[in-house]
């Protein structure tokens, strides 16, 4: 291979490395700006404290996106395929989530052991990084074909941003299976998969591991309740006072379109403002539950003829038309997304973890649960480890 060809072969990887380095540097800078700007610190006092961290994390991710891609939106409007490929790639994640949930059912029933999995919360960690999960085999072509059938069916369910920790929530999902009054719901994709693969029986497996963990945790809770009665009363009183104060504050919401426009115009530099405008003004999140402005925008970008159903209210008909169009375009993009996926798998290149910023927080939660279980085992006269 000559030098020119060798440079051409290496250049895509070099570009990716430079982009990754730029993203990391900008992520640190953007987060520092949001956390240390005196004007912003004063602004945060008006909002609920627990909403500030998530606002900053999401804002940083969106700012990086508009800085990197905002000016490209003019070109992307001419070639909207990228949007559908991204959506199709999310479909591959859903395929993997179902396979991990089936493994969870087996593991909780103590029918199998899983490397690196000591407590139930460990599976929740992989939920946030499902595309890199080593516990499940890569997406197969048969699974891709099955998901396409589901995508084009009437049962297709859109999972929005707020349900990102939905897939491995074992207790909520099992409750939804067993009760019509459950707070959560059983994922339509799981139901479709079960009907076609005969895997619904896994839902009947006993939760041996979960019950053991609850037993140990309850011992710790009971000990704490008995030995810290007065302190618990003080904490409850302090919590009530905090709650009263929080209720007086406004929720800091990254999805408030008008607020985000004002926030960007007030606190951002000119480049970010311009790119944010190119990218759609104010970091708005695309969802299937559109307002009419979004419907109009989508209809303007549709090049091919689409069927609009009859005998429906015109708004409902337009919404259904858009939903069906999105499903069709996502299905068309599945092969491209799968090709991209296979290239990573075959080259052993890890995928970017979209929840990397939550990693440290989740690990601390995991360690807290593990320590609680260990303490419970000691209270029960058992060894202080997780081998149970």
C-alpha positions in Angstrom: 0.0 0.0 0.0 1.5 3.4 -0.9 1.7 6.3 1.5 -1.2 8.2 -0.1 -3.6 5.3 0.3 -2.3 4.7 3.8 -3.1 8.3 4.8 -6.6 8.0 3.3 -7.3 4.8 5.2 -6.2 6.4 8.5 -7.8 9.8 8.1 -11.4 8.9 9.2 -10.0 7.5 12.5 -7.8 10.6 12.9 -10.8 12.9 12.3 -12.9 10.9 14.8 -10.1 11.2 17.4 -9.8 14.9 16.9 -13.6 15.3 17.2 -13.7 13.3 20.4 -10.9 15.3 21.9 -12.6 18.6 21.0 -15.9 17.3 22.5 -14.2 16.4 25.8 -12.5 19.8 26.0 -15.6 21.7 25.1 -17.7 19.6 27.5 -15.5 20.6 30.4 -15.5 24.3 29.4 -19.2 24.5 28.8 -20.0 22.8 32.1 -17.6 25.1 34.0 -19.2 28.2 32.3 -22.7 27.1 33.4 -21.6 26.3 37.0 -19.4 29.3 37.7 -21.0 32.2 35.9 -22.1 34.6 38.7 -25.2 35.7 36.7 -26.3 32.1 36.2 -25.6 31.2 39.9 -28.0 34.1 40.8 -30.5 32.8 38.3 -30.4 29.3 39.7 -31.6 30.5 43.1 -35.1 30.9 41.6 -35.4 27.3 40.6 -35.6 23.9 42.3 -32.1 22.8 43.4 -32.6 19.2 42.2 -33.4 20.4 38.6 -30.2 22.4 38.2 -27.7 19.5 37.7 -29.8 17.7 35.1 -30.5 21.1 33.3 -26.7 21.7 33.1 -25.9 18.2 31.9 -28.5 18.2 29.1 -27.7 21.8 28.1 -24.0 20.9 27.7 -24.9 18.0 25.4 -27.2 20.1 23.3 -24.7 23.0 23.1 -22.0 20.7 21.9 -24.3 19.4 19.2 -25.3 22.8 17.9 -21.7 24.0 18.0 -20.6 21.0 16.0 -23.6 20.6 13.6 -25.7 23.7 13.9 -24.4 25.3 10.7 -24.9 22.1 8.8 -28.7 22.1 9.2 -29.2 23.9 5.8 -27.5 20.9 4.2 -29.3 18.4 6.4 -32.7 19.8 5.4 -31.8 18.8 1.8 -30.8 15.3 3.0 -32.9 14.4 6.0 -31.7 10.7 5.9 -29.4 11.4 8.8 -32.4 11.9 11.1 -33.9 8.6 10.2 -30.6 6.8 10.6 -30.3 8.1 14.1 -33.8 7.0 14.9 -33.2 3.6 13.3 -30.1 3.2 15.5 -32.2 3.8 18.6 -34.3 0.8 17.4 -31.2 -1.4 17.6 -30.8 -0.3 21.2 -34.4 -1.4 21.9 -33.6 -4.9 20.5 -30.7 -5.2 22.9 -32.7 -3.9 25.8 -35.2 -6.8 25.4 -32.4 -9.4 25.3 -30.9 -7.9 28.5 -34.3 -8.0 30.2 -34.7 -11.7 29.4 -31.3 -12.3 30.8 -32.3 -10.4 33.9 -35.3 -12.6 34.4 -33.0 -15.7 34.2 -30.5 -14.2 36.6 -33.0 -13.1 39.2 -34.4 -16.6 39.1 -30.9 -17.9 39.8 -31.0 -20.0 36.6 -27.8 -18.4 35.3 -24.8 -16.4 36.4 -23.6 -13.3 34.6 -20.0 -12.0 34.6 -19.7 -8.8 36.5 -23.3 -8.9 37.8 -23.4 -9.1 41.6 -26.6 -7.2 42.5 -29.7 -6.2 40.5 -28.6 -2.6 40.1 -25.7 -3.8 38.0 -28.1 -4.5 35.2 -29.5 -1.0 35.5 -26.0 0.2 34.8 -25.9 -1.6 31.5 -29.3 -0.2 30.6 -27.7 3.2 30.3 -25.0 1.8 28.0 -26.9 -1.0 26.3 -25.2 -0.7 22.9 -21.9 -1.6 24.5 -23.3 -4.3 26.8 -21.0 -7.5 26.6 -23.6 -9.7 28.2 -25.7 -10.1 25.1 -24.8 -11.0 21.5 -24.9 -8.4 18.7 -28.1 -7.7 16.9 -28.8 -10.3 14.3 -30.5 -9.9 11.0 -33.4 -12.0 12.2 -33.9 -9.6 15.1 -33.7 -6.7 12.8 -36.4 -8.1 10.5 -38.6 -8.8 13.6 -38.2 -5.2 14.8 -39.1 -3.8 11.4 -42.3 -5.8 11.5 -43.0 -4.3 14.9 -42.1 -0.8 13.8 -44.6 -0.9 10.9 -47.3 -2.5 13.1 -50.1 -0.7 14.9 -48.5 -1.7 18.2 -45.4 0.4 17.8 -44.7 2.5 20.9 -42.5 5.6 21.0 -40.3 5.7 24.0 -39.6 9.4 24.9 -36.7 11.1 26.7 -38.3 10.8 30.2 -38.5 7.0 29.9 -34.8 6.4 29.2 -34.5 4.3 32.4 -37.6 2.3 31.5 -36.2 -0.8 29.9 -34.6 -2.7 32.8 -37.0 -1.5 35.5 -37.9 -5.1 36.5 -40.3 -4.3 39.4 -42.3 -1.8 37.4 -42.5 -4.0 34.3 -43.6 -7.1 36.3 -46.2 -5.0 38.2 -47.5 -3.9 34.8 -47.9 -7.5 33.7 -49.7 -8.5 36.9 -51.9 -5.5 37.5 -54.1 -3.2 35.5 -53.6 -0.4 38.1 -49.8 -0.4 37.9 -48.0 3.0 37.6 -46.0 1.9 34.7 -46.8 -0.1 31.5 -45.4 -3.2 29.8 -43.3 -2.2 26.8 -45.1 -2.9 23.5 -41.8 -4.1 22.0 -41.4 -6.7 24.7 -44.9 -7.9 24.2 -44.4 -8.1 20.4 -41.1 -10.0 20.9 -42.7 -12.4 23.4 -45.5 -13.2 21.0 -43.2 -14.0 18.2 -40.4 -15.7 20.1 -42.3 -17.4 22.9 -40.3 -15.7 25.6 -43.3 -14.6 27.7 -42.7 -17.5 30.1 -39.6 -15.7 31.4 -42.0 -13.2 33.2 -43.2 -16.1 35.3 -39.8 -16.9 36.7 -39.5 -16.3 40.5 -37.5 -13.2 41.6 -35.3 -15.1 44.0 -32.4 -12.7 43.8 -34.5 -9.6 44.2 -36.3 -11.0 47.2 -33.0 -11.8 48.9 -31.7 -8.3 48.3 -34.9 -6.8 49.7 -34.7 -9.0 52.8 -31.2 -7.8 53.6 -32.1 -4.2 52.9 -35.2 -4.3 55.1 -33.0 -5.5 58.0 -30.8 -2.4 57.7 -33.8 -0.1 57.4 -35.4 -1.6 60.5 -32.2 -1.3 62.5 -31.9 2.3 61.4 -35.5 3.0 62.4 -35.1 1.6 65.9 -31.7 3.1 66.7 -32.3 6.6 65.2 -35.9 7.4 66.1 -35.1 11.0 67.3 -32.8 11.7 64.4 -35.4 10.4 61.9 -38.0 12.8 63.4 -35.6 15.7 63.0 -34.8 14.6 59.4 -38.5 14.4 58.6 -39.0 17.9 60.0 -36.1 19.3 58.0 -37.3 17.6 54.9 -40.7 19.1 55.3 -39.2 22.5 55.6 -37.1 22.0 52.5 -40.1 20.7 50.6 -42.1 23.8 51.5 -39.2 26.0 50.3 -38.8 23.9 47.1 -42.5 24.2 46.3 -42.2 27.9 46.3 -39.6 27.7 43.5 -40.1 27.3 39.8 -38.9 24.1 38.0 -35.8 24.8 35.9 -36.8 23.1 32.6 -34.6 22.6 29.6 -37.6 21.8 27.5 -39.3 25.2 28.1 -38.9 26.6 24.5 -39.5 30.3 25.4 -37.2 30.1 28.4 -34.5 28.4 26.4 -34.6 31.1 23.7 -34.2 33.8 26.4 -31.5 31.8 28.2 -29.4 31.4 25.0 -29.9 35.0 24.0 -28.9 36.2 27.4 -26.0 34.0 28.4 -24.5 32.6 25.2 -21.8 33.8 22.9 -22.6 34.9 19.3 -21.4 31.6 17.7 -23.6 29.5 19.9 -26.6 31.7 19.3 -26.1 31.5 15.6 -25.7 27.8 15.5 -28.6 27.3 17.9 -30.7 29.3 15.4 -29.6 27.1 12.5 -30.3 24.0 14.6 -33.9 24.9 15.4 -33.6 28.0 17.7 -33.6 26.6 21.2 -32.4 23.0 21.7 -35.9 21.7 21.1 -36.3 17.9 21.5 -37.9 16.1 18.6 -40.7 13.9 19.6 -43.7 12.2 18.0 -46.1 14.4 20.1 -45.9 17.5 17.9 -47.5 20.8 18.0 -48.9 22.2 14.7 -45.8 24.2 13.9 -43.7 21.0 13.9 -46.3 19.2 11.8 -46.2 22.0 9.2 -42.4 21.8 9.2 -42.3 18.1 8.7 -44.9 18.2 6.0 -42.9 20.8 4.1 -39.9 18.4 4.1 -41.8 15.4 2.8 -40.9 14.9 -0.9 -43.0 11.8 -1.7 -46.8 11.5 -1.7 -48.3 10.4 1.6 -51.7 9.0 2.5 -53.9 11.1 4.7 -56.7 9.1 6.3 -60.3 10.0 5.8 -63.2 10.5 8.3 -61.0 11.9 11.0 -60.5 15.3 12.6 -58.0 17.1 10.5 -55.5 17.5 13.3 -55.7 13.8 14.2 -55.4 12.9 10.5 -52.2 15.0 10.1 -50.7 13.6 13.3 -51.4 10.0 12.2 -50.0 10.8 8.7 -46.8 12.1 10.2 -46.5 9.2 12.6 -46.9 6.7 9.8 -44.4 8.6 7.6 -41.8 8.6 10.4 -42.3 4.9 10.9 -41.8 4.3 7.2 -38.7 6.4 6.9 -37.2 4.9 10.1 -37.8 1.4 8.6 -36.1 2.4 5.4 -33.1 3.6 7.4 -32.8 0.4 9.4 -30.4 -1.3 6.9 -28.1 1.8 6.9 -28.1 2.0 10.7 -27.4 -1.7 10.9 -24.5 -1.4 8.5 -23.1 1.4 10.7 -23.6 -0.8 13.7 -21.9 -3.8 12.2 -18.9 -1.7 11.1 -18.3 -0.8 14.8 -18.8 -4.4 15.9 -16.5 -5.9 13.3 -13.8 -3.4 14.0 -14.2 -3.8 17.8 -14.8 0.0 18.2 -16.9 0.9 21.3 -20.0 3.1 20.7 -20.2 6.4 22.4 -22.1 6.2 25.7 -24.8 8.9 25.7 -25.1 8.6 29.5 -21.4 8.9 30.2 -22.0 12.0 32.4 -24.2 9.9 34.7 -21.7 7.2 35.1 -20.1 8.4 38.3 -23.5 9.1 40.0 -24.9 5.7 39.0 -21.8 3.9 40.3 -22.2 5.7 43.7 -25.8 4.6 43.9 -24.8 1.1 43.0 -22.1 1.0 45.7 -24.6 2.4 48.3 -27.0 -0.5 47.5 -24.2 -3.0 47.6 -23.1 -1.8 51.1 -26.6 -1.9 52.4 -26.9 -5.5 51.3 -23.6 -6.4 52.9 -24.7 -4.7 56.2 -27.9 -6.7 56.1 -26.0 -9.9 55.6 -23.9 -9.1 58.7 -27.0 -8.3 60.7 -28.3 -11.7 59.7 -25.2 -13.5 60.9 -23.9 -14.1 57.4 -20.5 -13.2 55.7 -20.1 -9.6 54.7 -20.0 -10.1 51.0 -22.3 -10.4 48.0 -22.0 -14.2 47.5 -25.5 -15.3 48.3 
